[in-house]
Amino acid sequence: MIPTEPSRVVLVTAPDAETARRLGLQVLEARLVACVNLVPGIESHYWWQGRLESAQEVLMVMKTTVDRIPTLQEAVLASHPYDTAAFVVLPIESGSQRYLEWIRASVA
């Protein structure tokens, strides 16, 4: 099924569970996302200011619609403690009709 209003998965990393919960609650209350999954204990390795770094982080997996992305990005980046926060948007190519409709209804 191809949704009439495309849905998206947004990935954001946070430094800890408290920050991820705060950001998640903020965007849920604003109805910018239908759901936020928190995946604790990820180990990130990355380049930062010319050096290899590593950190323990929490991955936030958010489901929303394409029209909410600009406001969601603005809200997350304005409240995120990182100087350069990850904010990656992935298309949902297909899924169960009921689930995709639930995403749309939840952010309406």
C-alpha positions as CSV (number, residue, x, y, z in Angstrom):
1,M,0.0,0.0,0.0
2,I,1.3,3.5,-0.8
3,P,0.1,6.0,1.7
4,T,-1.6,9.2,0.5
5,E,0.6,11.2,2.9
6,P,4.0,9.6,3.0
7,S,5.2,8.5,6.4
8,R,8.8,8.8,7.6
9,V,11.1,7.3,10.2
10,V,13.4,9.8,11.9
11,L,16.6,8.8,13.6
12,V,18.1,11.0,16.3
13,T,20.9,10.1,18.8
14,A,20.9,11.5,22.3
15,P,23.6,11.5,25.0
16,D,21.5,9.7,27.6
17,A,18.0,8.3,28.3
18,E,16.9,11.4,30.3
19,T,17.6,13.6,27.3
20,A,15.9,11.2,24.9
21,R,12.8,10.9,27.1
22,R,12.6,14.7,27.4
23,L,13.0,15.3,23.6
24,G,10.5,12.4,22.9
25,L,7.9,13.8,25.2
26,Q,8.3,17.2,23.8
27,V,7.6,16.1,20.2
28,L,4.8,13.7,21.2
29,E,3.0,16.4,23.1
30,A,3.3,18.7,20.1
31,R,1.8,15.9,17.9
32,L,4.9,16.1,15.7
33,V,5.3,12.3,15.9
34,A,3.1,9.3,16.5
35,C,5.6,7.3,18.3
36,V,9.1,7.5,19.8
37,N,11.2,4.3,20.4
38,L,14.2,4.7,22.6
39,V,17.0,2.2,22.0
40,P,19.5,2.5,24.8
41,G,23.1,1.3,24.9
42,I,24.2,2.0,21.4
43,E,27.9,2.6,20.9
44,S,28.7,5.4,18.5
45,H,32.1,5.9,16.7
46,Y,32.5,9.1,14.7
47,W,34.8,11.8,13.5
48,W,34.5,15.1,15.4
49,Q,36.7,18.1,15.0
50,G,39.4,16.1,13.2
51,R,39.5,13.3,15.8
52,L,38.0,9.8,16.1
53,E,35.6,9.8,19.0
54,S,33.3,7.3,20.7
55,A,30.3,7.6,23.0
56,Q,27.4,5.6,24.6
57,E,24.2,7.1,23.2
58,V,20.4,6.4,23.0
59,L,18.9,6.1,19.6
60,M,15.5,7.7,19.1
61,V,13.4,6.2,16.4
62,M,10.4,8.4,15.6
63,K,7.5,7.8,13.2
64,T,5.8,10.8,11.6
65,T,4.5,12.1,8.3
66,V,6.4,14.1,5.7
67,D,4.6,17.3,6.4
68,R,5.7,17.3,10.1
69,I,9.4,16.9,9.3
70,P,10.4,20.7,9.1
71,T,8.7,21.5,12.4
72,L,10.0,18.3,14.0
73,Q,13.6,19.0,12.9
74,E,13.3,22.6,14.2
75,A,11.9,21.4,17.6
76,V,14.5,18.7,18.1
77,L,17.5,20.7,17.1
78,A,16.4,23.7,19.2
79,S,16.3,21.5,22.3
80,H,19.1,19.1,21.6
81,P,22.3,19.5,23.7
82,Y,24.6,18.5,20.9
83,D,26.2,21.2,18.7
84,T,25.7,19.0,15.6
85,A,22.9,16.6,16.4
86,A,22.0,13.7,14.1
87,F,18.7,14.1,12.5
88,V,18.2,11.6,9.7
89,V,14.9,11.1,7.8
90,L,14.2,7.8,6.1
91,P,11.1,7.0,3.9
92,I,8.7,4.3,4.8
93,E,8.3,2.6,1.4
94,S,5.4,0.4,2.6
95,G,3.7,-1.0,5.7
96,S,0.5,-2.2,7.1
97,Q,-2.3,0.1,6.1
98,R,-3.7,0.3,9.6
99,Y,-0.3,1.3,11.0
100,L,0.3,4.0,8.4
101,E,-3.2,5.4,9.0
102,W,-2.5,5.4,12.7
103,I,0.7,7.5,12.2
104,R,-1.3,10.0,10.0
105,A,-4.1,10.2,12.5
106,S,-1.8,10.6,15.5
107,V,-0.1,13.7,14.1
108,A,-3.2,15.3,12.6
